[in-house]
Amino acid sequence: MSALLAMAAFLISPVVATDVDTEVLLEGPVEIVVGEDPDQFSIGWSDGVCYLPVKGARAGDSVKFELYGHNVYLMDSAEAMEDCDFSRGKLLASGGDYEYTITERNVAKRSSLYFACEVGSHCFGEQRLRVDLDASEGPRTEAPVSKFILGTSSKSCQAVRRGEMDPAVASRAMETECSEPEFREPTEAMDRPHYYRSCLGPPITLTPGGVINKSSILSFPFPTDRRVLLGDRTWEFVQGDPKLGPLEPVEVNQLYIHHIAGSVVLGNGAENIRQVDEDAAFQSPYGMLSGDITDIMIFHLIDLRETGDQWLECLECRCKDGQGTYLGFGGSGSETTETFGDGTGGVACCNNCTDLVGPTVDYRLRYNVTYTELSDLDVPVKPIMYVMADVAPAIDRYVEWDVPSYQNLTKEYKLEGNPMVQVLENVGTLRELFGGLFPGAQYTGTDMMEIHRCAGHMHIAAIGMWLIDALTGEIICYNDVEYGSDPKADVGFIRSITVTNYDPPLKVLADRKMKLVTHYDATILHTGVMGLLSLYVAEGGKDVGPAEAALTADICAAPSCEVTDILPNGRCNNALEDSMLCAFGALCDCTVLLSLSDTVGGCGGVYMSDFGNITVSSMCAQHCGCGEDILEESILEQIEEQTEKLCHYAGEECTRYLSNVYTCSQPWADGFDGFEKAVMKVVAQYGEQMALEGTKLGAQAMHRYDVVKAEDVEVSPCDPKDYPPKSEEIDTNESERANGFHPLYLFPVFVVGVIVGLFVLSKKLRRNKTTPTVLSEGEKAPTALSDGEKV
């Protein structure tokens, strides 16, 4: 559930607030969303986060976990949680959203509840939570919330949990800084005026053989009130104390970057150290914009000091037996055992490689960035986004898998002509391969995908990665792997992975069938490897100039309410056809969904999918009769979806929509005659807050730095000339009011028909003027890297 719906869900719960002696008294149960800190932002249930104990939870309250790549166990005791001992724990859920409702029995028998994630070393990475229970009854003045801190060590986090250290002291998140922006004129490499900044991240302390997978807050080098055009970004890790002297660059054979995630800088892992190709500026007028990125980065780092000749087993997260001896398989399931099952990825066995506790080293990310103000450009920017595909589903894996030695490879996975190479092929249309299941955005652009860059992420033993037209065999993307040769720095490690650039961009039908292919050296066993391909593609929407770059949208009080503009789908609609269940599971019919054995409880129940339990009513609201609860959820979803659609960027379209939502929620507004009271009741209850929240564009986490918060935004009347009165009113009768139908519901259909007709006409006109580069059957792709070579 997104932020707006999460807010609505909290408001929907039976909480009654009354003002008594200036204190707000809360009655009834509340929903505690793990990692939703009202003083910061929402980070969810994730490893590398130090969760503070939740205080004052009562019977009837629910603790909500958003499980994406994680699970949640109810631990037997405080000791079991601190020791990450799951032997007597109870698995509550893995995948999707899960709510644990606190019972009277819980409160009567225990003073606290203990939760932890059992995936990999996540528990040791502080993905654990204590919820302190309160047996009191009656109103309370403060709702329990889930607070957290970032950038602290496990030792400090544990001290905070025990009450031995102040959270503000434990966090080292503020030990990060950037130089002042330095203006530079255009150069041959950077064809635009730009600003340069050099930054240093907070310290990350590791022992010899130590492993860490944590979230950190970095000093944000870009403006937070507006979007800017991103330029070149590079990074490396350094060691030392900047207060004591110069910092020393760290080589990959000392500190292995298993992967990094986030958007302050891009780059997937060790192959991107000091490399600019993947994160280089695009040629004008194209480019990536800030605004949807945050200052949070996740680092999975492995200190290889004192690992000796077992450095490969260490960095590949090889599993160990009870005596600490490396086994012949990883956690990603090349073999099956009673102990490890079929695994969950190499990270499942990624624990410290030695028992040494010193000497420790403070590592820091040093990152240099450039950016350009949109007001300094002569033309607006055509935004570029990136989407990602994973080859692991070819063998029913997710992100990571093991490469068995060639003696254990089955024939179907051996390269023809070289049986010592493992071949994986994931086949599907571009829409299917880059469907957004992991990680990165889902491709939602036009039918013609416009590709500007291909970048791959692989691990040691990788030979190459290809994206190939499944019909013609032509190569779309090719990522070659270069290994280091310096015995003092990088011998045996991936030094770089080539990037494919297209200028002009390559245009390919989004429904074209492709093959994503990886080759890995299977001379020996390799564990926890990856094969991820990022495509940098044009968004295909509006161009962005200074007016659209603002990260706070304007809002005003319109003279009248236009309900049909708020709710284009009317009362409620079925979401199944637009869901992942339909796109990837061909489950598109509500009647079929309700007939499945995995659907429990009918319209009021859930469908038990591989991604967690999904409420049937959220998928089939109209089919299930649009009851009061379903109606409310459907209306909130429509407002949220329209806000996301119209307010990705600032502008008149966004302002008009938010202003209309705001106006329709006011008791003085007119213009909604003929709409049933149940609809307007929901709009009146939540519209104002959703409209004000909607003015905060881009990454919501970054709005914690705003001087003016959403609830403090002043709303003035709109300029009348921007909202002329309607020429005629459409009458409605009682029967229409009774069944909830209004003739204005047909207006969006008419508008859509006009837009579609204009779109088809414009396509014909453009086709007569220009001939785009379209990859179709029988044609070859541009030969930037492949020279037409087939794999």
Buried (B, 14 or more C-beta within 10 A) or exposed (E): BBBBBBBBBBEBBEBEEEEEEEEEBBEEBBBBBBBBBEEBBBBBBBBBBBBBBBBBBBBBBBBBBBBBBBBBBBBBBBEBBBEBBBEEBEEBBBBBBBBBEBEEEBBEEBEBBBBBBBBBBBBBBBBBBBBBBBEEEEBBEEBBBBBBBBBBBBEBBBBBBEEEBEBEEBBBBEBBEBEEBEEBEEEEEBEBBBBBBBBBBBBBBBBBBBBBBBBBBBBBBBBBBBBBBBBBBBBBBBBBEBEEEEBEEBBBBBBBBBBBBBBBBBBBBBBBBEBBBBBBBBEBBBBBBBBBBBBBBBBBBBBBBBBEEBBBBBBBBBBEEEEEEBBBBBBBBBBEEEEBEEBBBBBBBBBBBBEBEEEBBBBBBBBBBBBBBBEBBEEBBBBBBBBBBBBBBBBEBBBBBBBBBBEEBEEEBBBEEEBBBBBBBBBBBBBBBBBBBBBBBBBEBBEBBBBBBBBBBBBBBBBBBBBBBBBBEBBBBBBBBEBBEEEEBBEEBBBBBBBBBBEEBBBBBBEBBBBBBBBBBBEEBBBBBBBBBBBBBBBBBBEBBBEBBBBBBBBBBBBBBBBBBBBBBBBBBBBBBEBBBBBEEEBBBBEEBBEEEEBEEEBEBBBBBEBBBBBBBBBBBBBBEBBEEBBBBBBBBBBBBBBEEBBBBBBEBBBBBBBBBBBBBBEEBEBBBBBBEBBBBBBBBBBBBBBBBBBBBBBBBBBBEBEEEBEEBEBEEBEEEEBEEEEEEEEBEEEBBEEBBBEBBEBBEEEEEEEEEEEEEEEEEEEEEEEEBEBEEEEBBBEBBBEEEEB
